[in-house]
Amino acid sequence: MGAVMKGALISFGAGGNRSVIVFQYNPEALTRSVPPASSDPAADGPARETISFTLSLDAIDLEAPIDPATQIFGVLPTLTALEELTEQSRGQSPPYVLFVWGPHRILVVRLVSLLIRETQFNTQLAPIRADVDVVLNVLESLGQGAPAAVRQAHQDNQAARERLLAKLPRQFPDYINRILK
């Protein structure tokens, strides 16, 4: 078995600015809400799915050496990056964000909200542990200005969905076959 993949959020902002937030720990659970299709032709399309999860951050990960910056700032750099992404998502030109959840799910999303619980602090009151409830809306379609990497990820996700649908069983129990006749 290979190395464990880490989830991530990759932001493509104005002027080609990119930021990458790799999850320290993968969330234990994802909650997905898929509403019926909407007829609203808004720019960037309506959200077809909402994903929520809790991201755990810990500056005292015993498996990794603690660097001096982590001792001073704790998990503040990651929290700040998430907060900045939320602020940018409210602007006139929100960034395109990829939610990377393995090779079969790389989704174009908008960050909807964060709920941050800072649970432990260092002597300088920087949080060293935090849980962040993240809510994302999956975009159904992309605007004209979407970067090439975002367009490619969107197309790859659609192709992956089609491949997964093709894996559904084609043989059914007799009682279902009778209904299908």
N, C-alpha and C positions, 0 to 999 in steps of 0.2 A: 504494500500500500504506500502511495506517495505522500508527500508533505501535505498537511492540512492547508487548504486554501483559506484565505482571509477575505471577508467581505470588505467593501470599500465604497466610498462616495468620491466621484471624480467630477470636479466642476470645470466647465469651459465658459469663462467669462468674456467680457468685452475686451477687444484688443488682443485676443489670443491668450489671456491670462488663464492659467490652469492651477488648480489646487487639488491635492489628493489626500484623502483621509482614509487610511487603512485601519480597519477595526483591530484593536488590540486583542479582543476576544470576539468570536462570532456570537451573535445573539442566540439565546437558547430557543427562541420561538419567533416566528413571523406571523402577524395577523394580516390577512388579505381580505379586502372587501371589494367585491366586483358588482357594481350596479348595472342595471339594464343600459343599453346604449342610449346616448342622448342625441337629439337632433340639432343641438346648438353648434353652429359652424364657427365658433370663436377661434381666434388666432391660437396656434399651437394645440388646438383641439381640446376637447373636454377630457378630464381624467376618466379613464375606463376602469381604473383600479386604485384603491388606496392601500398602502402597505404601512404597517406600524410595527415597531420593535423597540426593545430596550437595549441600549448600548452601554456596556459596563466599561469603565475606565479605572485603572489602578496604577499609580506611580510606583508602587512597591511590589512589582511583579518579581517574585523570588527567582524566576527562571532567567532573568536578564540582569546584567550589572546596572546599578543605578548611576547615571551620569550626573555631573554637577548641576546641569541645567534642570534636570528632573528634581533634584533635591531642593532647588530654589522655587521653581515654578509649578511643580506637581503636574497635574493634568490640565492646567490653564491653557497651554498652547492648543491642545485639541478642542477644548471647550470654546476657545476664542474662534478657532477656524469654523466650528459648527455654527456659532452665533453669527459670524460674518456671512456665512452662506445663507442663513435665514434672512438677514438684512438685505443682501443682494437680491434674494428671491422676491422681495416686496417692491423692488425698483422698477423703473420704466423698461429696462432691458435686463430681465432676469437671466441668470446664467443657465445654460443647459447642464444638467447634472446626470451622470450615469450612476445608477445603483448597481454595483457588481455583486452578484450573489452566485458565484460559480460560473462555469463556462456556458451553461445553458440559459442563464438569466442575467443579462446585462440590459437593464431597463433605463429608458430616458424618463427622468422624474423631475418634479418640482418639490422642494422642501416646503412643507406646509407649516409644521410647528415643531418646537422642541420643548420638553419639560425637563429641566435639569435639577437633579437632587445631588448636591454636594454633601458627602457623608462623612468625610474625615479630612483633617487639615494638618499641615505641618506647623512648625513654630512661627512661621511668618504668615499664617492663615491662608496659604495657597491650598486649594483643594488637592488632596492626594488620592481620593477615591470619589467617583461620581457615577451615577446612573442617569442616562439620558433617554427619555422616551422620544422617539423620532417618528414623525408622520410624513409620508411621501405620497404624492399623487403621481401615478404613472401617466405619461402623455401618450395619447393615441396617435397623434400626428405631429409633425414638426413644421416650424415656420421656415420661411425662405432663407433666413440667415444662420441656420444651424450649421456648425462646423462639420467638415467631412468625417471626422472620427465619430461624431454623434450620429450622423446619418448612417454610417456603416454599422454602428452598434445597433441602431434601430432595425435596419434591414436584417442583420444577423439574428436578432431576437425573433423577428417574424419567421425567418427560415427555421430556427430552432423549434418554434411552436408547431410549425407544420410537420417537422420530423417527429416530434413527440406525439402529435395527433395520429400519425401513421402507425404508431406503436400500440394503439388501442386494439384489443382483441377483436377478431372478425368472426369468431365462432361463439355461439351463444347456447345456453341451455335450451332444451326442447320447448319449454313453456314460453320463452321469449321468441323463438323461431315461429311458433304458432301465431303470436301477436303480429309479427312482421309480415306474415303472408297475406 
